[in-house]
Structure formats: structure tokens, C-alpha cells
């Protein structure tokens, strides 16, 4: 399980490395307000609500670098809230 924390205007960690074909569980928490997690290339989408924990399970089927971003507007630095999932062979 990989724990991902969201807060204005960053994810921690902002780079997530996983292996192709190996199931992954992402556990999301927010430290301040509603955020989102969206990685379209891998089909991952979740709301991240303060006071709650959300989990997303997926198995990456292709190697590469895949950007993710917050898709719930969270203020003036919203556009900078992004990161990368790296899938290795």
C-alpha cells in the first residue's frame, strides 16, 4: 500500500514508482480540503476528502511515466498540484 497525502497545493509523495503487472493500492488522505486525484492514462480517479481515507486499487499494464493532477479546484495554486506515476518493467 502506498499512502498519498494531499494538501494545498501538493501531493506527498509526488512521484510514485510501481511495477508493471503488480497490483497496487493507493491510500489517499487530505490534510486541509477537498482535492482530487486523476491519472487519465492509467484510468485512476478519486476524490480526496478531509477526514476520510479513500483507496484505489489498480494493476498497471504498461510501463512508462504517467502524470496525475488534482481535478477539484482547490485555490490559486491548483494548476501546480500534480505528480507522476512511474511504472517500471
C-alpha positions as protocol buffer text, in pm:
chain_id: "A"
residue {
  index: 1
  type: UNK
  ca { x: 0 y: 0 z: 0 }
}
residue {
  index: 2
  type: UNK
  ca { x: 122 y: 347 z: -92 }
}
residue {
  index: 3
  type: UNK
  ca { x: -4 y: 634 z: 125 }
}
residue {
  index: 4
  type: UNK
  ca { x: -60 y: 961 z: -63 }
}
residue {
  index: 5
  type: UNK
  ca { x: -132 y: 1283 z: 127 }
}
residue {
  index: 6
  type: UNK
  ca { x: -289 y: 1585 z: -44 }
}
residue {
  index: 7
  type: UNK
  ca { x: -274 y: 1946 z: 72 }
}
residue {
  index: 8
  type: UNK
  ca { x: -267 y: 2286 z: -94 }
}
residue {
  index: 9
  type: UNK
  ca { x: -103 y: 2257 z: -349 }
}
residue {
  index: 10
  type: UNK
  ca { x: 94 y: 1936 z: -343 }
}
residue {
  index: 11
  type: UNK
  ca { x: 89 y: 1561 z: -315 }
}
residue {
  index: 12
  type: UNK
  ca { x: 326 y: 1370 z: -93 }
}
residue {
  index: 13
  type: UNK
  ca { x: 483 y: 1176 z: -247 }
}
residue {
  index: 14
  type: UNK
  ca { x: 459 y: 1350 z: -584 }
}
residue {
  index: 15
  type: UNK
  ca { x: 641 y: 1065 z: -759 }
}
residue {
  index: 16
  type: UNK
  ca { x: 505 y: 713 z: -717 }
}
residue {
  index: 17
  type: UNK
  ca { x: 702 y: 417 z: -855 }
}
residue {
  index: 18
  type: UNK
  ca { x: 530 y: 83 z: -915 }
}
residue {
  index: 19
  type: UNK
  ca { x: 592 y: -233 z: -1119 }
}
residue {
  index: 20
  type: UNK
  ca { x: 407 y: -336 z: -1432 }
}
residue {
  index: 21
  type: UNK
  ca { x: 166 y: -623 z: -1368 }
}
residue {
  index: 22
  type: UNK
  ca { x: 186 y: -593 z: -987 }
}
residue {
  index: 23
  type: UNK
  ca { x: -137 y: -488 z: -808 }
}
residue {
  index: 24
  type: UNK
  ca { x: -115 y: -152 z: -631 }
}
residue {
  index: 25
  type: UNK
  ca { x: -328 y: 3 z: -357 }
}
residue {
  index: 26
  type: UNK
  ca { x: -316 y: 383 z: -322 }
}
residue {
  index: 27
  type: UNK
  ca { x: -448 y: 521 z: 8 }
}
residue {
  index: 28
  type: UNK
  ca { x: -544 y: 889 z: -12 }
}
residue {
  index: 29
  type: UNK
  ca { x: -591 y: 1141 z: 270 }
}
residue {
  index: 30
  type: UNK
  ca { x: -632 y: 1520 z: 264 }
}
residue {
  index: 31
  type: UNK
  ca { x: -480 y: 1749 z: 526 }
}
residue {
  index: 32
  type: UNK
  ca { x: -697 y: 2052 z: 451 }
}
residue {
  index: 33
  type: UNK
  ca { x: -981 y: 2043 z: 197 }
}
residue {
  index: 34
  type: UNK
  ca { x: -1137 y: 1851 z: -91 }
}
residue {
  index: 35
  type: UNK
  ca { x: -884 y: 1752 z: -355 }
}
residue {
  index: 36
  type: UNK
  ca { x: -892 y: 1508 z: -643 }
}
residue {
  index: 37
  type: UNK
  ca { x: -651 y: 1256 z: -791 }
}
residue {
  index: 38
  type: UNK
  ca { x: -674 y: 1195 z: -1163 }
}
residue {
  index: 39
  type: UNK
  ca { x: -434 y: 989 z: -1375 }
}
residue {
  index: 40
  type: UNK
  ca { x: -622 y: 951 z: -1705 }
}
residue {
  index: 41
  type: UNK
  ca { x: -356 y: 737 z: -1876 }
}
residue {
  index: 42
  type: UNK
  ca { x: -393 y: 468 z: -1608 }
}
residue {
  index: 43
  type: UNK
  ca { x: -767 y: 512 z: -1553 }
}
residue {
  index: 44
  type: UNK
  ca { x: -729 y: 620 z: -1189 }
}
residue {
  index: 45
  type: UNK
  ca { x: -967 y: 875 z: -1037 }
}
residue {
  index: 46
  type: UNK
  ca { x: -1058 y: 955 z: -675 }
}
residue {
  index: 47
  type: UNK
  ca { x: -1192 y: 1236 z: -462 }
}
residue {
  index: 48
  type: UNK
  ca { x: -978 y: 1305 z: -155 }
}
residue {
  index: 49
  type: UNK
  ca { x: -1193 y: 1438 z: 128 }
}
residue {
  index: 50
  type: UNK
  ca { x: -1058 y: 1571 z: 458 }
}
residue {
  index: 51
  type: UNK
  ca { x: -1125 y: 1338 z: 749 }
}
residue {
  index: 52
  type: UNK
  ca { x: -1172 y: 1038 z: 521 }
}
residue {
  index: 53
  type: UNK
  ca { x: -945 y: 779 z: 367 }
}
residue {
  index: 54
  type: UNK
  ca { x: -1005 y: 667 z: 9 }
}
residue {
  index: 55
  type: UNK
  ca { x: -834 y: 371 z: -152 }
}
residue {
  index: 56
  type: UNK
  ca { x: -790 y: 290 z: -519 }
}
residue {
  index: 57
  type: UNK
  ca { x: -666 y: -45 z: -645 }
}
residue {
  index: 58
  type: UNK
  ca { x: -518 y: -96 z: -990 }
}
residue {
  index: 59
  type: UNK
  ca { x: -272 y: -313 z: -1178 }
}
residue {
  index: 60
  type: UNK
  ca { x: -58 y: -117 z: -1424 }
}
residue {
  index: 61
  type: UNK
  ca { x: -48 y: -289 z: -1762 }
}
residue {
  index: 62
  type: UNK
  ca { x: 207 y: -66 z: -1936 }
}
residue {
  index: 63
  type: UNK
  ca { x: 545 y: 76 z: -1840 }
}
residue {
  index: 64
  type: UNK
  ca { x: 623 y: 447 z: -1859 }
}
residue {
  index: 65
  type: UNK
  ca { x: 571 y: 780 z: -1686 }
}
residue {
  index: 66
  type: UNK
  ca { x: 212 y: 891 z: -1633 }
}
residue {
  index: 67
  type: UNK
  ca { x: 118 y: 1235 z: -1500 }
}
residue {
  index: 68
  type: UNK
  ca { x: -153 y: 1285 z: -1238 }
}
residue {
  index: 69
  type: UNK
  ca { x: -319 y: 1603 z: -1116 }
}
residue {
  index: 70
  type: UNK
  ca { x: -582 y: 1747 z: -884 }
}
residue {
  index: 71
  type: UNK
  ca { x: -914 y: 1778 z: -1066 }
}
residue {
  index: 72
  type: UNK
  ca { x: -1109 y: 1950 z: -787 }
}
residue {
  index: 73
  type: UNK
  ca { x: -1033 y: 2323 z: -793 }
}
residue {
  index: 74
  type: UNK
  ca { x: -853 y: 2396 z: -465 }
}
residue {
  index: 75
  type: UNK
  ca { x: -737 y: 2757 z: -495 }
}
residue {
  index: 76
  type: UNK
  ca { x: -479 y: 2980 z: -659 }
}
residue {
  index: 77
  type: UNK
  ca { x: -204 y: 2714 z: -681 }
}
residue {
  index: 78
  type: UNK
  ca { x: -435 y: 2441 z: -811 }
}
residue {
  index: 79
  type: UNK
  ca { x: -264 y: 2414 z: -1152 }
}
residue {
  index: 80
  type: UNK
  ca { x: 65 y: 2322 z: -983 }
}
residue {
  index: 81
  type: UNK
  ca { x: -83 y: 2029 z: -791 }
}
residue {
  index: 82
  type: UNK
  ca { x: 48 y: 1739 z: -991 }
}
residue {
  index: 83
  type: UNK
  ca { x: 284 y: 1446 z: -993 }
}
residue {
  index: 84
  type: UNK
  ca { x: 395 y: 1134 z: -1179 }
}
residue {
  index: 85
  type: UNK
  ca { x: 338 y: 762 z: -1155 }
}
residue {
  index: 86
  type: UNK
  ca { x: 638 y: 571 z: -1288 }
}
residue {
  index: 87
  type: UNK
  ca { x: 566 y: 214 z: -1395 }
}
residue {
  index: 88
  type: UNK
  ca { x: 878 y: 0 z: -1434 }
}
residue {
  index: 89
  type: UNK
  ca { x: 911 y: -332 z: -1615 }
}
